[in-house]
Amino acid sequence: MTALTSAATQPLPLDDAHITDPQAAKAGRQARPLRFITCGSVDDGKSTLIGRLLWDTKAVKEDQAAALRRDSTGKQNELGLPDFALLLDGLQAEREQGITIDVAYRYFATDRRSFIVADTPGHVQYTRNMATGASTADLAVLLVDARAGILEQTRRHATIAAMMGIRQFVLAVNKIDLSEYDEAGFQAIARSFREIALSLGVRQVTAIPVSALKGENIVLRGDDVMPWYTGPTLVEALEKATQRTGQTTGFRLPVQRVSRPGEGFRGYQGTVAGGSIKPGDSVVVLPSGVEANVKAIVTYDLVRNAAVHGDAITLVLDRPVDVARGDMIAAIDQRPQTGRAFNARLVALSLDGIVPGKRYWLKAGSRRQRVMVRPTSALDLTTGNWDDAPFLAMNGIGVVELDFEDTAIFDNYETNRETGAFILIDPDTFNTVAGGMIDGKRSKAGRFDALPDADRATVTLPARLLEAFLKTEFARAHAGEIRVTAPEENDGE
């Protein structure tokens, strides 16, 4: 959207003519809304920025505006406008303390596009809520106070967003009015953050100087006070952003239920987590490795010719197959990784952190498995370095080794965020203690202590026989349990 006047000189009135219905259909909008989060350190103005964005895009309904006027009594700013943060902070504790605790989701739209925004908390103790909001986002709006610059929590949120696969950042340097619209300070913050983003593998960064309180460079431009800034406003940057697909894998169906309504019907139910499928396609059931062909695709009201990512379906195969909840049906030529040992990145969410060698429940989709976690390194948010760390403290971000009791099934998180993500559950308290993303499979077999050495065997094969064996269906299904070493590298395992 383009505006001709500065928001600071044209504060919006609090009259009912300002209110419109955000659900109205507008030509040119994309079918799926862009999902984005606001994140950053505490008191950087995330809720105020989104509240102002909702107000200036006329996404506030009449009853919401009336409640905002009432709740803002005695809290109006020098422009006579309400406390926009109250549009997002609805919990009593949030309003009493002036902080964000839970994630607040809001819908709004412009003439060009529709959006779903998740306003996430900035406090360290609510990091788990920030990670929840980032898990489904296409883009992150990271706020920085123009006076304070980049803080440890800024780095933490940027790292978590990047771990969650977000590759588009808008750096909103907020409270620019309190720094006297200092261009040099803005440029220094932008340069510093771009260096951090590059270290996280993020190259698409749009830096914007904004004043959430005055509405400058949010929807309306702040040319009167920042003539030196010629880039997009926040809403213009959002309108140009791309949606994340993240589905470069083949067909994936995590089985949630086996349907047997009658003796003549057996179907496998779940939501497609990647790729597409049609009758006649060949699939493999994992971890068993049994192959079959798709006979029919059934939904609640019809038989379909195809199914794509996000569809809830019942899959009927052309032969009886032993399939249980937690198994995965996948494309036969694009299989996920299977094995008992994987590398992953974790965000620790419990007070006790991640205890090395402790057994946890790992929940991924409909599958729950016992796993042993061994932290190997942790991110130093001050220096940006990954340091050796046998323990992962609360809110720590680290690299771990996962050793499973039985075969696990994963994709790399970068290629499929649904089949590459998981949570860890404490078996004693049933609390969620960490969220994680699969980086890749380890090169050696798992070391879960429920598998004694007596259950392992070393087999020596000529190279040509080994090559043929590794191509077999059995070897592919148990790839994570097979370790191949050259004679000079054999360490006796």
N, C-alpha and C positions, 0 to 999 in steps of 0.2 A: 504494500500500500504506500502511496505517496502523499505527503502533506506539504503545504506551502508555507505554513507558519510554525513558529516555535511553540512547543507545548507549555513552556514556562510563561509565555505571554498570553496564552489562550487556555486558562484552566477550564475544564469542562463543568457545566452547571449541574446541580443536583436536582434536576427536574425530571418528570416522568417521560418527557419527550425523548430523553436520552436512552430509554430502555427499549430494546427490541428482542425478538425471539431468536436465539442462536440456532434453533433447529430448522429455520426456514431454508428451503432448498434454493441454492444459488448456482447458476450455470458455471461450468468450468471447474468445479471442485472435483478432487480425486475421490475414488470410491472409498478407500481406506484412509482414515485420519492419520496424520503424522503424529507419532507418539514421542514426546520428549520429557526430560526431567529438568528441574532446577536443582542445583547442588552447590556446595561450597561451605565455607566455615560459618560458624554461628554469628548472627547479627550482620551478615553481609547484605541482607535485604531481599532474600529470595521470595518470601511471601508477599512483601510489598510490591516487588516487581511484577509478579504474576497477577496480583490483584489489580494493579494499574493496567496491565495488558488486557485483562478481562473487561475492565471498565472502558478503556479507550477503543476496544473493538466492539463495544456495545453488546457484550455477552452476558450482562447482568440483568436478570429479570426484575420485574416490578417489585415482587415481594422480597427478593434479595436486597434490592436497593433500599427499600423501606426499613428492613432489618439492619442494614449497614448504617443508615442514617441514625437509627435509634441507638445501636451499640457503640457508635462513634461519638456519642455525646460527651463533650469535654476532651475529646482526643483529636479534634481537627488540627491539621497542620496550618502553617502560615498562609497557605493558599485557600484555606477554607474548605479543603477536600477531606473526606473521611479517612479513617485508618484502613487502607486497602488490604492490609494483612488479614483483617477479620474475615475477608471473603474465603480465605484458605484455612485459617486457624480456627476450627470450630469446637475443639475440646475445651472444657472449662480450665483445665490446667494450662493449656496453651495460651488462653486469653489472660489468665491471671499472671503468668510469668513472662508473657511476651515472647514465647519461643514456639518452634514447631517440634512436635513429638512424633505424630503419625504421618503417613503419606496421605496427601489429599489429592484426589484426581478431579480434574475439571475439563469440560468440553467447551470449546469456543470455535469460531469460524470467522474467516474474512471472505471477501468477494472471490478470492482465488483458491482457498483451501480450508479444510477443517483440521482441527488439532485435538489431541488429548494430552494434557500436561499433568505431570506428577510433581507436586511440590514436596521435596524431601527435607528431613531435618538436618541441621548442621552440627548438632552436638555429637561428640565422640561416642557417648553411650547409646546413641540411636543409630549407629552405623548400619545395623541390620536392616533398618527401615529404608535407608538410602539404597542399599544393595537390592532390596526388593523392587524399588521403583526403577532402578537401572536395568533390571533383568529383561524388561519388555520394551525398552526405549530404542528409538532410531537415532536420537540425537541428545546431547547433553548441553544445557545452558549452565555454565560454571560461573558463579559470581565471585568477584574479588572486590574488597573495599579499596577504593583508590588511595586511601591514606595508609592502610596497613600492608597492602601488597599481598604476595603469595605466602600463605601460612601452611603449617603441617597438615591441617585438615583439608586445605585446598588440594594438596598433593594426594592425600588419601582418597578423596572423592574422585579425582581425576584418574587415579590408578584403578580404583574399583570399576569406574565406568568403562575404562579401556579393557579391563579383564572381562567385563560383560559383553564385549564385542562392539561397543560404540566407537565409531570411527569418525564422527562429525561432532565438533565442539564449537560452541559459541562462547567466547570469553567476554562476559559482561562486566566491565570495570565500573562498578556502581559507586554512587555517592561522589561522582565526579564534580558536582557542584561544591562539595565541602573541601575539595582540593583546589578551588579557584580555577577549575577547568584547565588543569595543568597538562599540556600536550606531552611534554617531556616525560612526566611521570607515567602517563598512560602508555607511551611507547616502550618505556623500560619494563613495565609489567607485561606487556604483550610479548616482548622479546623473551623474557624469562619463561613465560608459560609455553611459548612455542618450543623452546629447548626441552622442557619437561615432556611435552606432547610427543616430540620426536623420539624421546627415549622410551615412550610407551607404544610406539608404532602408529601414532596418530599424526597425519599430515594435513588434515582439513580443519583448520582453525580460523574462525572469523572473530576478530577482536573489535568490540564496540564500546565506546565510552557512553555511559547512561546515567541518568538520575531517575531512579524508580519513583522517588517522591514527587518530582516535578514532571515526570513523563517525558523527559528529553531523550530522543533516540529510541523510544520504545515503539510507539506507533507514529507519533509526530516527530519531525526532525528538530534538532536543537541547533540549527544553523546560526541563530542570533548570538548564541554564547559559545558555540564551538565551530566557527567557520573553517577551522583547520581540518575537521573530520569530513571526509567526502564518501565514506563507505555506506553500507546499507543500515537501515534501522533494524531493530531486533525482529520485528514482524516480517520485514522484507527478507531477512536471512532465513527465517523459518519457512517462508513461502517457497524459497528456492532449494530447500534441503531435499535430499533423496531418502526414500524409504529403504530400510534394510531388508534384504531378502534372506541372506544367510542360509539358503537351502541349496547347497551344491552336492548333497548326497543323493543316493538313490532312494527307492521306496523304503519307508520305515513305518511299521505298525506295532507299537508296544501293546501287547495283548492285555486287556483289562478284565475280560470275562469270556468264558466259553459258553455259548448259547446252545442248549439242547431242548427246545420247546416240544419236540416229538422225536420218535424213534428214527424218522427219516431225514432229520436235519441236524447238522452240526456246523456252527458258525463261530468265528473268532472276532470278538468285538473290541474296538478301540478307536482312538483318534489318530488319523494319519499325521505322523511327525516329520515327514519329509518325502519329497518326490511325488510320484503319481503311480497309479496302477489301473489296469483294465483286465477284463476277462481274457484268459489265454496266456497272460504273463507268467513267467516262471519265478518262483520265490523260494527262499530257504528259511526254515524255522531254526532260530538260534536260542540256546546254545547247542541243541542236539545236532544240527547240521542236516536235518532231513529236508529233502527237496520235494516240491510239488508245483502244480499249476493252479492258477486262479480259475475257479469254475463260475463264480458269480459274486457280485458286489451288491449287498442289500442294505437299505436304510429303513427307517421306521415306516415309510409309506410307499416305497417303490424299489424296483431293481434298476441299478444304474449301469451305464456303459463305461464309466470311469470314476475315479476318486482322486482328489488332490490333497495337498497339505491343508490340514485344518478340518477335513471332513470326518465326521463320526460315522463309522461304517461297521457292517458285519461282513467279514470275508469268508467265503465258502470255497474250500479247496476240492480238487478232483479226486482226492483219496483220503481215507481216514489217517489222521496224524495225531500223535500224542503232543498236545499243546496245552500249556497251563498259564495261568495269570503270571505275568512277569517275563514270559518269553517274548521274543521279538520276531516278527515276520518281516523279512527284508528282501530287496531285489537280489536276485541270484548273482548278478554280475557286478554289483556295487554293494559289498557287504560292509557292515560296521566292524570295528576291531573287537576281537574276543580274546580273553586271557585272564590271568589271575594277578597281574601286576601292571599298574598304570602310574604315570606321572600326572600330577594335577597341581593347580593353584587354589589356595584356600583363603577365605576371609574368616578369621576366627570370631565368633559371636558370643561366646560364653565367658563368664568371669574366670573360670578355671583355664581358659585357653584350650589348646590341643595338647594332650598328654602323649608323649611318644610311647609307642608300644601298647597303648590302650586299645581295646576292641570297641568299635562303634557299629551302629547300624548305618548303612549307607542306603539312602532312598533316591532312586532315579526312575522317574516315571512310575510305572506300576510295579517295579522290581525293588525288593528290599534284600540286602545281603549283609553278612558280617564282614567287617574289614578292619585291618590294623593299619594305623596311620603313623608314618615316620617323617616328621618335618626335617628338611635338609637345609633350607635357607629362608631368610625373611628379608623383607624390604625395609631399609632404613629410610624413613620418610624425610629425614633431614638432609641426607646426602644423595638420596636416589639410588644408592648401591644395594645390591643383593649380598647380604652377609651370611656366613654359615650360622645356622641356628637349629639346635636340636629340639627347641621348644617354641611354640607359637602362642604368644600372649593374646589377651582379648583385644579385638580390633586390629590384630596383626594381619599382615598379608604375606603369605609364604608359599614356597614350593614344597610339596610333600610327595612321598611314595605311598601308594595304596597297595596293600597286599590282601587279596581276597581268599576266603575259604573255598569258594567254588568259582566257576567261570563267570566273568563279568562281560557286559556288552556295552560298548560306547562308540560314539563318533568323537572326533576332535571338535571341541567347542566352536572353533572358528568356522567349521563347515556346517554344523547343525547345533544350535544353541539348546534345542530340546533334548536331544539324545547325547549331548556332551556335558550336561550340567547335573548336579546332584546336591543333596544336603546330607550332613552327618547328624545323627541322633544319638544322644547319650542313652545307653540301654538301662541305666539306673534311674534317671530322672525323666526320660522321654522328652527332654528339651532339645531343640535344634541348636547345635553348638557350632556349626560352620556351614558355609555355602561354598561350593567348589566348581571348578571347570576343568575338564580333561585337556591336558596339553599333548599327550601322546602316550604310547605304550613303552614300558621299560624294556630294556634289551635282555634282561635275564628273568628267570622264572620267579614267581612269588615265593615269599619266605614265611607265609602265615604259619604260626606255630602249631596249628591243628594238623599240619601235614608233616609228619615225621620223616626223617631221612630214609627210613625203611620203605616209604612209599615212592621213592624216587629211584631211577636207574640211569646209568650212563651207558649209551650205546655208541659204538664206533662204526662208521660206515664209510665206504669209499665215496669220493666226491660225487661221482655220477649217480650212485644209488641215493645219496642224500638229496641231491637235486630233484630226483624223481619223487622221493618221499614227501618233500616239502610242497609239492604240487597236488598231493592227494587231498580229498575232502576232509579226511580225519586231521591231517596236519594243519589245514587252514582253520578248522573249527577250534583247534587247541593250540593256536600259534603262541599265545601268551605263556604256555606251560613248557614250551620247547626252547632250550638254549643251545645255540650252535656256536662252537668255538673251534678255531683253527688249532692244530697240534701245538704250535709254539705258545698259544695263549691259554691252553687248558690248565686250569688251576686246581683240578682234582674234584670239582663238583660233579 
